[in-house]
Amino acid sequence: MFNALIMNKDEESGLASATIEQIGLDQLPEAEVTVAVEYSTVNYKDGLCLSPKGGGLVRKYPHIPGIDFAGTVESSNDERYKPGDKVVLTGWRVGEAHWGGYTQKARVRADWLVPLPEGLDARQAMAVGTAGFTAMLSVMALEDHGLKPGQGPVLVTGAAGGVGSVATAILANLGYEVAGVTGRPETEAYLRELGATQIVARDEINETVKRPLESETWAGCIDAVGGEMLARVLGQMKYGASVASVGLAGGAALPATVIPFLLRGVNLLGIDSVMQPYDNRLRAWQRLATDLPMDKLEAMVQPATLSDLPKLGADILAGQVKGRVVVDVNA
C-alpha cells in the first residue's frame, strides 16, 4: 500500500475534493512501466485539476492529479526501461485524462517517459517540471527563428511565475538581456537575482493601444499571459522578431491586428509541451541540464508535500505562487 492524493466527486453537489488515501498497485491503471515517484510539482493545470469542478480537464473520478513526476522505474514490460532507471514525465494529458504524479507509485505508458538527463536528479527535474520544460522549448523556438544575444532585450511576461522564472534564468545564463514583466513589485529582487536586467510593471504593458505599431523595442518575447498584453507586445517587437506564446493567464482572446506580421515580419510561435515529439523532448531536457544554472533553479524552489497541494492549487490559480513548487510525495 502507498499514499496518493485522490480527488473524489460528491454526487449530490457535483463537486470534487482532495484526500490523501492509501491504495494498492492493483488499483493503478494498466500500462507498461511502474514508477516509484519521488517528486512532483504544481503547474497551472494542476490548480485546475485540484479545483472542485476539475477545471474542465478531469474526465472521471476518482482521480489522481499531477501532470509531472520524476522517479525510479520499479518494473517495466518495455525494453526501453528497466528497474532502477531514472525517468521524468511531463504532458500526454497525464494528471488530466490519466492518473498523474500526486502519488508514491504511478503506472504509465513507456512512450510518455523520458530518461532523466545526466546532470539532473529527480528533485531538480521537478523544480523544472512542465513550466521549465515549456520555458526551454520557448527559448529553443526563438533561437531556431534567429534570436541571438546582442540583438536587444528579450521580454518575459509573467516573469515571476513558473515558466517566466525558468525562462529568465536560462536567457540570462545564455547572455541575453532580459526584461521581466510582473504585477508584483515585491518580486523585483527575486527576478534580478535570476538575471533580469530590467523590470517592466504589468500596468505599463497590460492594455492595447490604438496604434498597431509602436517603437521597435524587443528582440524576442516569451509570453505566458496572452490577451491584451500579447496584443500590445506584438506591436513593440523589432523587425523579424518572434514571440513564443505559452499561456493565457490574461485571457484567450487576442485583440490584435495583422499589421505587425505584415509590416515588421513578426512571428507568433505557439509552444505546446503536452504532445511534443520524443526527440524534441530529449533535446529540451538535455539543454535544461546544461543551460539552466542549478543555483538559480534552487532559488526558485518552494518545498511542499501532498497535504499542501489543495491550498497550492488554489494559490497558483490566483497568481500567488512564485517560482517553482517541488512536491516530495514521500514526506
C-alpha positions in Angstrom: 0.0 0.0 0.0 1.1 3.6 -0.7 -0.2 7.1 -0.4 -1.9 9.1 -3.1 -3.8 12.3 -3.3 -7.2 11.4 -4.7 -9.9 13.7 -6.0 -13.4 12.2 -5.2 -16.6 13.7 -6.5 -19.6 14.2 -4.4 -22.6 13.1 -6.5 -25.1 15.3 -4.7 -23.1 18.6 -5.1 -21.2 17.6 -8.2 -18.0 19.0 -6.6 -14.7 17.2 -6.0 -12.4 17.4 -3.1 -9.0 16.0 -2.3 -7.9 13.5 0.3 -4.8 11.5 0.9 -5.6 7.8 0.8 -3.7 4.5 0.8 -4.2 2.4 -2.4 -2.5 -0.7 -3.8 -0.7 -1.5 -7.1 -3.8 -3.4 -8.3 -5.7 0.0 -8.3 -3.3 1.6 -10.8 -4.2 1.7 -14.5 -2.8 -0.9 -16.8 0.4 0.2 -18.6 3.9 -0.9 -19.3 6.0 0.9 -16.7 5.5 1.3 -12.9 7.5 4.1 -11.4 8.3 4.8 -7.7 7.6 8.5 -7.7 10.0 10.7 -5.8 8.9 14.3 -6.7 6.1 16.1 -8.5 5.3 19.8 -8.8 2.5 22.3 -9.2 1.5 23.9 -12.5 -1.5 26.0 -13.6 -3.2 22.9 -15.0 -2.7 21.2 -11.6 -4.5 24.0 -9.9 -7.4 23.5 -12.3 -7.5 19.7 -11.7 -7.4 20.3 -8.0 -10.4 22.7 -8.1 -13.9 21.5 -7.1 -15.0 21.3 -10.8 -11.8 19.9 -12.2 -11.2 23.0 -14.4 -12.9 21.2 -17.3 -9.8 18.9 -17.6 -10.7 15.9 -15.4 -12.7 13.3 -17.3 -13.7 11.0 -14.5 -13.4 10.4 -10.7 -11.8 9.2 -8.6 -8.8 10.9 -10.0 -5.1 11.4 -9.1 -3.9 14.8 -10.4 -0.2 15.8 -11.1 0.8 16.4 -14.6 4.5 15.9 -13.8 6.6 13.4 -11.9 10.1 12.1 -11.6 11.4 8.9 -10.0 12.8 5.4 -10.5 11.4 2.6 -12.6 10.2 -0.2 -10.4 9.0 -2.6 -13.1 8.8 -2.5 -16.9 7.4 -4.6 -19.7 9.1 -2.3 -22.3 12.7 -2.9 -23.3 13.5 0.8 -23.3 13.3 0.9 -19.5 14.5 -1.4 -16.7 14.2 -1.3 -12.9 16.5 1.3 -11.5 16.3 3.7 -14.4 15.7 7.3 -13.5 12.8 8.8 -15.6 10.8 12.0 -15.9 7.3 12.5 -17.2 5.6 15.7 -18.4 2.5 16.1 -20.6 0.5 13.5 -22.6 -2.6 14.6 -20.5 -1.3 12.6 -17.5 -2.9 14.2 -14.4 -5.8 15.2 -16.5 -7.3 12.4 -18.6 -5.0 9.8 -16.9 -3.9 9.3 -13.3 -0.9 11.5 -12.5 2.0 12.1 -10.2 0.5 13.0 -6.8 1.2 9.5 -5.6 4.1 7.4 -4.4 3.7 5.0 -7.3 2.4 5.5 -10.8 1.9 3.2 -13.8 2.2 4.8 -17.3 2.9 4.1 -20.9 6.6 3.8 -21.8 6.1 6.3 -24.7 5.3 9.0 -22.2 8.6 8.8 -20.3 12.0 10.4 -20.9 15.2 9.2 -19.4 16.4 11.7 -16.7 19.3 13.5 -18.4 22.8 13.4 -16.9 23.3 16.4 -14.6 19.7 16.4 -13.2 18.3 14.5 -10.3 14.6 13.8 -9.7 14.2 16.8 -7.4 15.8 19.2 -9.9 13.7 17.7 -12.7 10.6 18.6 -10.8 11.9 22.1 -10.0 12.0 22.3 -13.8 8.7 20.5 -14.4 6.3 21.3 -17.3 6.8 25.0 -16.6 10.6 24.9 -17.0 10.3 22.4 -19.9 8.0 24.8 -21.7 10.4 27.7 -21.0 13.2 25.7 -22.6 11.0 24.9 -25.6 10.3 28.6 -26.0 14.0 29.6 -25.9 14.7 26.9 -28.5 11.9 28.1 -30.7 13.2 31.7 -30.5 16.7 30.6 -31.3 15.5 28.5 -34.2 13.9 31.6 -35.6 17.1 33.6 -35.4 17.4 35.1 -31.9 20.9 35.7 -30.7 22.5 37.5 -27.8 23.3 41.1 -28.5 20.2 41.8 -30.7 18.4 43.6 -27.9 16.3 42.9 -24.8 14.1 39.8 -24.6 10.8 40.3 -22.9 9.4 37.7 -20.5 5.8 38.2 -19.4 4.6 36.7 -16.1 8.2 36.6 -15.2 7.8 35.6 -11.6 5.7 32.6 -12.4 7.0 29.1 -13.2 7.6 29.5 -16.9 8.8 33.0 -16.5 11.3 32.3 -13.7 13.0 29.5 -15.6 13.0 31.4 -18.9 14.6 34.4 -17.2 17.3 32.3 -15.7 18.0 30.4 -19.0 18.1 33.5 -21.1 20.3 35.4 -18.7 22.7 32.5 -18.5 22.9 32.3 -22.3 23.9 36.0 -22.4 20.6 37.7 -23.3 19.4 40.9 -21.8 16.2 40.0 -20.1 13.3 42.4 -19.3 10.8 40.8 -16.9 7.1 41.8 -16.7 5.5 41.4 -13.3 2.4 42.8 -11.5 4.0 42.1 -8.1 6.6 44.8 -7.1 7.8 42.6 -4.3 9.2 40.1 -6.8 11.7 42.6 -8.4 14.7 41.5 -6.2 13.9 37.8 -7.0 13.8 38.5 -10.8 17.1 40.4 -10.7 18.7 37.5 -8.8 17.6 35.3 -11.7 19.3 37.6 -14.1 16.7 40.1 -15.3 18.3 43.5 -16.0 15.0 45.4 -16.5 11.7 45.2 -14.7 8.6 46.2 -16.5 5.5 46.9 -14.4 2.5 44.9 -15.7 0.3 48.1 -15.8 2.7 49.7 -18.3 2.0 47.0 -20.9 -1.2 45.3 -20.0 -3.6 47.1 -22.3 -4.0 47.6 -26.0 -3.4 50.9 -27.7 -5.0 52.4 -30.9 -1.7 52.3 -32.7 -1.0 48.9 -34.3 2.8 49.6 -34.2 4.9 51.2 -31.5 8.7 51.7 -31.3 10.7 48.6 -32.0 11.8 47.5 -28.5 12.0 43.8 -28.0 14.3 41.3 -29.9 12.2 38.4 -28.7 9.5 37.6 -26.2 8.3 34.6 -24.1 4.7 35.3 -23.3 2.7 33.4 -20.6 -0.1 35.9 -20.4 -1.8 36.3 -23.7 -4.8 38.6 -24.1 -4.3 42.3 -24.3 -0.7 42.1 -23.1 0.3 39.9 -26.0 -1.6 42.1 -28.5 0.4 45.1 -27.1 3.7 43.3 -27.2 3.3 42.3 -30.9 3.3 46.0 -31.8 6.5 46.6 -29.9 8.6 43.8 -31.5 11.7 44.5 -33.6 11.6 43.8 -37.3 11.6 40.0 -37.9 11.5 39.2 -34.2 9.5 36.4 -32.7 7.1 35.9 -29.8 6.8 32.4 -28.2 3.2 32.1 -26.8 2.9 29.7 -23.9 -0.1 30.7 -21.8 -3.3 32.6 -21.4 -3.4 33.9 -17.8 -4.7 37.2 -19.2 -7.3 35.6 -21.4 -7.6 33.5 -24.6 -8.8 36.4 -26.9 -6.2 38.2 -28.9 -7.4 41.8 -29.7 -4.7 42.5 -32.2 -4.3 43.4 -35.9 -2.2 41.7 -38.6 -0.1 44.8 -39.1 2.9 43.6 -37.0 3.0 40.4 -39.1 2.7 42.3 -42.4 4.9 45.3 -41.9 7.5 44.0 -39.5 7.6 40.3 -40.3 6.9 39.4 -36.6 6.5 35.7 -35.9 4.0 34.4 -33.4 5.2 30.9 -32.3 2.8 28.6 -30.5 4.5 26.4 -27.9 2.9 23.1 -27.0 4.5 21.0 -24.2 1.9 18.3 -24.0 2.3 16.4 -27.2 5.9 17.3 -28.1 7.7 14.6 -30.1 10.2 12.4 -28.2 13.3 13.7 -29.9 12.4 17.3 -29.1 11.7 16.3 -25.5 15.2 14.8 -25.2 16.7 17.9 -26.8 14.9 20.2 -24.4 15.8 18.2 -21.3 19.4 17.9 -22.3 19.6 21.7 -22.8 18.0 22.2 -19.4 20.7 20.1 -17.8 23.4 22.4 -19.3 21.8 25.8 -19.9 19.8 26.3 -16.6 22.1 27.3 -13.7 21.3 25.0 -10.8 21.9 27.7 -8.2 19.3 29.8 -9.9 16.9 26.8 -10.1 17.3 26.2 -6.4 16.5 29.8 -5.7 13.1 29.3 -7.3 12.1 26.3 -5.2 9.2 26.2 -2.7 9.1 22.8 -1.0 5.8 21.1 -0.4 4.1 17.8 0.5 1.0 16.0 -0.7 -1.0 17.6 2.1 -0.1 21.1 0.9 -1.5 20.6 -2.6 -5.1 21.7 -2.2 -4.1 25.1 -1.0 -1.2 25.4 -3.5 -3.7 24.6 -6.3 -5.9 27.5 -5.3 -2.9 29.8 -4.9 -1.5 29.1 -8.4 -4.9 29.9 -9.9 -4.9 33.2 -8.0 -1.4 34.0 -9.3 0.1 33.8 -5.8 2.8 31.2 -6.4 6.3 32.4 -7.1 8.9 30.3 -8.8 8.6 26.5 -8.7 6.9 24.2 -6.2 8.7 20.9 -5.6 6.4 18.3 -4.0 8.1 15.5 -2.0 5.4 12.8 -2.4 7.1 10.6 0.3 7.4 13.3 3.0 
